Amino acid sequence: MSTTAQKVTAFVTRVTSRGTDLLLFEHPHAGIQLPAGTVEVGEPHAIAAAREAYEETGLHDLPPGRFLDEAQEPLSPHHYLLLTTSTIFPRPDRTGFDWATIRYGIRVVCDRQEGDFAHVTYQERDDGIDPAFVSYQITGWVDRAVLTRDVMRYFYHFPYHGNTPTTWHVDTDNHRFRLFWAPLAQLPTIVAPQRWWVDVLLRADL
């Protein structure tokens, strides 16, 4: 099993009379984001970028993606990614009940380790209301070997030449996303972990 988790980001742009627009989506609970996701085991990252771009935008006529760059993904202290879909145990052993799993590529917080096990927490937050709150949480023990802080992200550009509505919705990953175009020179506030991604696009020769 590789000790590096692979992620992709898909920049979908269009050229208009006012300049270049970037396609963004509004997550119903987690703010404004870019199409992105996890490279499946054995999947070329170019294919993963195209898959995520389609799944999260709903656009059937995207052109082939152009590779822009790759970068080591910075993680906050105590944050890890899962290298494989993993059973969550109630104690640091494998004999307890196995009611929950956390999917490959998901980010978790690890707050302690014991022997071959690590205690982790995954949270689904609702930041769309004030005050924000944790609406769903999984906490338990996993094998330490399935955790990594070594994350490589691959960036691809998809220059779009088709027509779209002003805004539209896509149902994916158990959520409904609202898609919209935003001027690259005047973007709305993107969720904090993704803001540095835009710098990769701005450095590119579009």
QUIQUIQUI-V649012 format. One line per field, one symbol per residue. psi: psi as a letter, one per 20 degrees, with the letter a starting at -180 (. if undefined). burial: I if it has 24 or more other ideal C-beta (glycine too) atoms within 12 Angstrom, else O. A space follows every 50 residues. Layout:
BEGIN
psi: ???
burial: ???
END
This chain:
BEGIN
psi: pqjpppqqpooprqprhibpqpprqophijaprqprappqpipqhggggh ghgghihjoikqrqqppgrqqpppqqqjprqpiqpqppqirlrjirqliq qpqpiqprpoiqqocjqppqpppoqnjiroqqroiqpppaprphijqqjn pppppqpnopjaqrrgqrqpoqkkroqoqqqqphimqroqqgiihihhhg ghiqn.
burial: OOOOIIIIIIIIIIOOOOOIIIIIIIIIIIIIIIIIIIIOOOOOIIOIII IIIIIIIIIOOIOOIIIIIOOOIOOOOOIIIIIIOIIIIOOOOOOOOOOO OIIIIIIIIIOOOOOOIIIIIIOIOOOOOOOOOOOOOIOIIIIOOIIIIO IIIIIIIIIIOOOIOOOOOIOOIOOOIIIIIIOIOOIOOIIOOIOOIIOI IOOOOO
END
